[in-house]
Amino acid sequence: MSFERIHTSLAVARPADVTFDRRELSLILNVYGHMVAAGKWRDYAIDHHRDRAIFSIFRGATENPLYRVEKKRDGRHAAYSVVGMDGRVLQRGRELRQVLRVLERLIIRLVD
């Protein structure tokens, strides 16, 4: 293999994984914290992939996630969604705060 060929293959970089930034995590953890305080949620996991970042919410440590907050990159914009345990998309949109309202409604029901 020639040096030029190696150099060219190294120049093609893999796109970076999609991640949650500090502001996004703050919004998600705010909702999560309320539900933990109410005793409804107990654990979470964060996964970063090439095409999406996932915040999974669990009732217990050994179960399947109750909800997943997903961030997908669409060009320069991000699209968010909340997915239920059955894989059904409960809310989708371009603004995380708006998408999280579906989970905030759970908090309101607990207070009532």
Steps between C-alpha positions, in 0.01 A plus 500: 500500500645834403542793737253707296233236536552471877502877535174530307325235709607672822370833376144364484386535860209315651220736602487566873243325715184692583504615864283696739644839593491644852178698443319194361612280789389764747148501354479121494643456851257759638204285391681183607573642846134576566400145416780353713382714791149363447640145512393413144838482325822359641768479233611638167754434227650721232616356170674686220499363148601631162141583404333568837538560873264317736406574862322187630282516811445192717268413785764259634855412403424167332196590291445627148479879477162658569585795275780608270580860418675493163694766316566450129711732293339611176769700324575794728171468691401255770172313522381368836250232590363321806444130439293276727582150619305351209706695242222747425608863451309702760629843396730629228635844415792735445486657850600277792303701755181449296565127455559448874153632580361151444711383797421812705131408478585188700632724779180706499289183529702392804435832674126498433 
